Amino acid sequence: MGFFDSEIVQQEARQLFEDYQSLIQLGADYGKFDREGKKLFIDRMEEMMDRYRVFMKRFELSEDFMAKMTVEQLKTQLNQFGVTPQQMFDQMHVTLERMKAEVDK
């Protein structure tokens, strides 16, 4: 069975995408959140990034051809912006840390 044939992988990918989309939509109103709402949003974004990092690691460790192609496509897309997947995660972490510092002021 291929990596993407797994119902668990498909469900996890779908849930990750839906959760991410919901957070992005919610984030549009970030400036209107009170302090606790901002903290909660940041926590959810950190959880999302952790889930995404684990999901991507599973792709990287897989021997499945399509999983490897997906990783290469992501690297190619990010490379167009001059970043690696690790740099993307690092930058998101820096951004979330700045958001935390701003909330704690």
Secondary structure in CASP SS format (residue, H / E / C, confidence):
PFRMAT SS
TARGET T0000
AUTHOR 0000-0000-0000
METHOD secondary structure of the structure
MODEL  1
M C 1.00
G C 1.00
F H 1.00
F H 1.00
D H 1.00
S C 1.00
E H 1.00
I H 1.00
V H 1.00
Q H 1.00
Q H 1.00
E H 1.00
A H 1.00
R H 1.00
Q H 1.00
L H 1.00
F H 1.00
E H 1.00
D H 1.00
Y H 1.00
Q H 1.00
S H 1.00
L H 1.00
I H 1.00
Q H 1.00
L H 1.00
G H 1.00
A C 1.00
D C 1.00
Y H 1.00
G H 1.00
K H 1.00
F C 1.00
D C 1.00
R H 1.00
E H 1.00
G H 1.00
K H 1.00
K H 1.00
L H 1.00
F H 1.00
I H 1.00
D H 1.00
R H 1.00
M H 1.00
E H 1.00
E H 1.00
M H 1.00
M H 1.00
D H 1.00
R H 1.00
Y H 1.00
R H 1.00
V H 1.00
F H 1.00
M H 1.00
K H 1.00
R H 1.00
F H 1.00
E H 1.00
L H 1.00
S C 1.00
E C 1.00
D C 1.00
F H 1.00
M H 1.00
A H 1.00
K H 1.00
M H 1.00
T H 1.00
V H 1.00
E H 1.00
Q H 1.00
L H 1.00
K H 1.00
T H 1.00
Q H 1.00
L H 1.00
N H 1.00
Q C 1.00
F C 1.00
G C 1.00
V C 1.00
T C 1.00
P H 1.00
Q H 1.00
Q H 1.00
M H 1.00
F H 1.00
D H 1.00
Q H 1.00
M H 1.00
H H 1.00
V H 1.00
T H 1.00
L H 1.00
E H 1.00
R H 1.00
M H 1.00
K H 1.00
A H 1.00
E H 1.00
V H 1.00
D C 1.00
K C 1.00
END
